[in-house]
Amino acid sequence: MIKKKKVYGTALLLFGILAPMPIISFFSITMYVWWILILGIIALVEWINHGGMKFSKQYDRAFGAVVVIWLTSYLICAIRMPAKWTKGIGTGFVQMCFLVIAYIFFSQRDKVQYLEYYIKGVYISSIIQMVWSYTQLLFDAIGRDLNAIVFRDIFHMMRDYTTQYQFGQLKVSGLCWNAGNLAPLITFGYIYTKNSYLKVAFFLLGFLSRSRTLMLGLVVGTIIEVVITGKFKITVSKKKMVLLVVTSAAIVIVLITNMDAFLKKTMEIANLLDIKSRVKTEGSASTHLYYLTSIPEITKKMVYFQICLDMGQGVQAMLNLN
């Protein structure tokens, strides 16, 4: 039994660490998919050894409804979508089946506690990707693409697109080819950590990343933290205070000697957060805003089957990302 607990904990810990790193792949399959399969296989083996799966009455109906909607979406996609959108739908279906199996298995009352290992894994992943992101910035400063060097040229895990650039400038993406993957991960790490140094490192990365989503996520996270706790208190020892003073002095000196670069970066961040102007010049910003502004009009026109169709497209898009 102790051995099984170790297997569950280790598997979920590694899943939490590796799943947010889609750029790492083997045989063109991302680590997210590999670990979904591994967790599903663990669940199937356990059920075979113990006479089948067990359901909890607490979530049978709700979860059953989710599965029905999911199956309906896949069916509609397979029937109505053009061939270029249904490519890989079969493998996506198998992947989703294993995800459902893993969900059912680890949602059981005697196993749900192991999910804390998954949360710890995601936290570890956020720290790893935060360090990797700073390294990306250093390589970009000397005109090199870290992700391209490692994952395209050395390990051949990616063919072309390894890092996100916007208007010719690096948009820090961590261990992914799209910055959208890094934003929730770094925000989670910032909120989850109790280490004041890591908190500062996460927050600073947000404003160096050129990701507006990450910047806003960190700001909102800070506001929520202050509201929930009623205060924003970081305990500082004498040793930390000395280090803080020395670090602050060093930062001030660097800023003074590089005032032009600092002002340029400040203006860059201000422009990124000027959403009203960015909507007019940035395709992704206008598209994302349209997601919200079009909701009333779309809701009036859509019927049940169209909603299922769009849900299916969303599922397929997520699977293609992984």
N, C-alpha and C positions, 0 to 999 in steps of 0.2 A: 504493500500500500504506500509506503514511504517512497519507494522507487517511482510509482505512478505519479505521486504528487510532484516529484522532482521533474518528471517528464512534462507534466502539464505546465508547471511554472516556467521551465526553461523554454518550452515551445512558445508560450505566450510572450515571454520577455523578448525573445529573438524576433517574433512577429512584430512587436511594438517598435523595436529598433530598426528593422529592415524594411517594413512595409512603407514608411514614408520616404524611401530612397528608390524611386522608380527608375533612376538612371542605371542602377546596378541590375544586370540581367544575366541569365545563363540560357543558352540556346534560344535567344530572343524572347525569353519569358522573364518578366520582372520578379523581384523577390516577393512582392505582395502576392502575386498569383501562386508562386511556389509554396509560400507558407499557408495560404488558404487551402491548398491541396493537402499539405502535411497535416494541418489541423483537422481537416475533414477525414483524412485516413485514420488519424488517431481516434476520432469519434466512431467511425465505422468499425474499427477493430474492437473497441470497447463494447459496442452494442452487440457485435457478433459473439463475443465472449460471455456476455451477460444477458443474452436472450432478447435483444431488441431495444429500441429507443423508448424513453419515458417522457411523457409530456406533463407539464404543469397546467392545471385547470385555470390558473391565474392569467395565463397569456395565450391559451389555445385559440380563442376566438379572434382576438386582435391580431395575433401573428398569422393566423389562417387567412384573415382578410388581406394582409400584406402580400402573402404568397399568391393568393388568387389574382390580385391586381398585377403583380409581377408577371405571372404566367400569361395573363390577358395581354399585357403590353408586348411581351415577346411574340405572341401569336399574331397580333395586329402588325407589328413591325415586319415579321416574316412574310405576311400576305400583301401588305400595301406599300412597303418602302422599296425604293429603287435598289438594284443589285449592289451598287457601290456602298450603300448604307447597311446592307445585310451581310456584308463580307465578315466572316468571323463570328457570326451570331451563334453558331453551333458551339464553338469553344467557349463563348461568353456564357451561354446557357449552362454548360457543364461547370464553369467556374462559379456561377451563382448558386448552383445546386450544392456545391461543396461549402460555400459560404453559409447557406441556410443550415446545413448539417452541423457545421462548427458552432453556429449561433445556438441551435437547439441544445447541443451537448453542453456547452459551457454556461447556458442559462439555467441549468438544473441547480436546485437548491444546494446540493452537496459539492458543487463545482464552481459556483459563481464567484467565490472568494478568490479564485485564481486569476480573475480578470485584473486584479491589482498589479500583477506582474506585467500585463499588457500596458497599463498606464505608466508604470516605471520604465518600460521599454521605450515608449513614445517620448518620455522626458529625456532619457539618455540620448535618443535620436535627435532631439532638439538641440542638445548641447553639442553633439558631434557636428550637426549641420551648421550650427552657429560658428564653430571654429572653422569649418570648411568654407563658409561664406566669407569670413574675414580673409582667408587665404585666397579666395577668388578675387577679392578687392586688391590684394597685394600684387597678384599676377597681372590683373588688369592695369595696374599702375605702370607696369613695365611692358605693356602691350601684348600680353599673352593670355590665352584662354585656358584656364586650368582644367575645366571639364573636357574640353576638346583634346588636350594633351593626354589626360589620364584615360578617359572612357572611349575616345575615338581612335587616337593614335597608338596607345599602348595596349589596352585590353580589347579594343574593337567591339565594345558593347553597343556603341551607337555609330550610325553611319554619317550623318550630316549635322543635324540640329542638336547641339548639346547644351547650349546656354542661351538665355533670352537677352536680346539687345533691343533697345527702343530708341529710335532716332540716333542710331550709331553709338549709343552708350550702354554700358553693362547694366542690366537689371538683375541684381543678385538672385540666383535661383537655387543655390545650395546643390544638393545631390538630386537634381531634377533638371529638366530642360525648360521648365516654366516656373516663373516666380510665384505663380498662384499656389504652388505646392508648399512653398516656404512660409508664406504669410501666416496661416493658421498654426503651423508648427512652432514658429518662433513666438507667436503670441501666447500659445499654450505654455511654452517653457518659461516665459516671462511671468505669467500668472502663477504657475505651479511652484517655481523655485522659492526657497526661503533664504538663499544665499544672496547677500547684497551685491557682491561683485558680479555674479552671474546676471542679476537683475539689470545692473548698469550695462553690462555687455550686450544683453538682449536688446535693451532699449536703444542703445547707440547704433546697433546694427540696423534697426528699423529705419533710422534716419540717414543711413549711408547706403541703403539697399536700392533706392530709387523706386521702391514699391509703395504706392499710395495706400493700397489695401493694408499692408503691414504697418505703416505709420499710423493709420486710423485705428487699426486693431489694438495697437499698443496704447494709444491714447484712451480709447474706450475701456480697455482692460484696467488701466490705472484709475479711471473714474469709478468703475464698478467696484474695484478693490477698496477705494477710499469710502464709498457709500456703504458697502457691506460691513467693513470693519469699523467705520466711524473715525478712523485715523490712518495715517500712513507713517508707521514708525519703523525705523531700521535701527536695531541695536548696534552701537559702534563702541568697540573697546578702545583703550588707549593706543594699542598697537595699530588698530585699524585707523584711528584718527590721525596718527603720524603719517601712515601710508597715504591716507586721503589728502592730507595737506601737501605732501611731496608731489603726489600725482597731479593735484590741482595746479600747483605751481608750474609743473612741467607742461601741462596743457596750456596754461596761460602764456608761457614763453613761446610754445609752438604756434599758438594762434597769433601772437604779436608778430612773430617773424614770418608768418605765412598769411597775413591779413587778407591779401587779394584772393587767395585760394579759399579761405574761410568764407569771405563775403560771397564768392561765386557759388559755393556749396549751399549757403543760406538762401540765396535767390533761387537756386535750383529746387530746393525743397519747397519754398513758398510757391513756385510755379506749379509744382506737382500737386500741391494741395488746393490750388485755384481751380476747383472742379468746373466752375462755370465756363472758364476760358478753355480748359482742356477738352471739354465736350465738343467744342467747335473744331478742334485741330487733331484730336486723338480718336482714332476709330474705335478702340476698345472701350474708352470712356463713354462715348456716345452709345455704343451697343449695350453696355452694362446699365446705363441710365434708362435705356429703352425697355429693359427687362421690367423695371418698376412702373414706368409711366404707361406702359401698354396693358397692364393687368386689367383695369376696368373694361377696356374695349374687348380684350380677348375673352374675358369671362362671359360677356354677353353673347358672344358668337359660338363659343365652344360647347360641344355636346360631350356626353360621357366617353364615347369611343375616341374622340379626338384627344381628350385629356389622357386617356390610356396610351394613345399613340405617342404623344409628347413625352410621357413618362418613360416609355420604352426607348425613345431616342436619347433621353438623358442617361438611362442605364447603359446603353450602348456606348455613348461618348465617354463615360467614366471607365468602361472596360477597355476602350481603345487607348486611354491615357496610360493604363497599367500594362 
